Amino acid sequence: MDTARIAALLQPFLDQSLLPSQLDQISIYIDLLQRWNARINLTAIRHQEEIVTRHFGESFFLARHLFTAGTPNSASIQALEGAPSKLPLGGGVRVLDIGSGAGFPALPLKIWAPHIHLSLIESNHKKAAFLREAARALTLTDIHVITDRAEVLSSRPDSPQAEVVTLRAVGHFETILPQVLPFLSPNGTLALLIGASQLPLLNTLTPLKWHPPITVPQSHSRVLSIGVQG
């Protein structure tokens, strides 16, 4: 897909332009996604431009509210209103994405902030294979794809923990939300891309401090909600 068109479509979701190398990665990702989607059901969205806005746009919108762009020494978690502190990325922040599917928002997060340590939990073996192939094709490093169910993994004493955990539009939200908490390190951040109708569940199902939800551009019902533990 033409990178100039990708940049134009992503403009409403970003507060700064992406680098040409990042746009190239997105173009490669779209081509790979569509090839694999012909064989396995990665996404119901088939049109390239809608893939850009619905998948990449939403993912980069999350990325810009979590991380500032820049070098590892200058990047940090962006301070939201009332946020207790910033988390520097120079040492390599651990990010864990649950139910990664076709790789959103996890792989765009890695494109935005390539210095993070990224783990993706995906129980479907074919989708996990796609995630590994996508990471290879995009030349992304420091990525660990875990082929397991989140609820099983979280119950283990050696379950991974991360400073940032992400979750996007999963089924059985009421069940999975409490199960993600063991993945959060102390003072960790949970970032959710969900429907506005799910917001009332956040305070009842988690002890996190939730910041005001942020409406996703070009959507009447999708929001970004960020909670902090501690």
Sequence and secondary structure as in RCSB ss.txt:
>XXXX:A:sequence
MDTARIAALLQPFLDQSLLPSQLDQISIYIDLLQRWNARINLTAIRHQEEIVTRHFGESFFLARHLFTAGTPNSA
SIQALEGAPSKLPLGGGVRVLDIGSGAGFPALPLKIWAPHIHLSLIESNHKKAAFLREAARALTLTDIHVITDRA
EVLSSRPDSPQAEVVTLRAVGHFETILPQVLPFLSPNGTLALLIGASQLPLLNTLTPLKWHPPITVPQSHSRVLS
IGVQG
>XXXX:A:secstr
  HHHHHHHHGGG SS   HHHHHHHHHHHHHHHHHHTTS S S  SHHHIIIIIIIHHHHHHHHHB  S TTT 
BB   TT     BSTT  EEEEES TTTTTHHHHHHH TTSEEEEE   HHHHHHHHHHHHHTT  SEEEE S H
HHHHTSTT   EEEEEEES SSHHHHHHHTGGGEEEEEEEEEEEEGGGTHHHHHH   EE   EE TT SSEEEE
EEE  
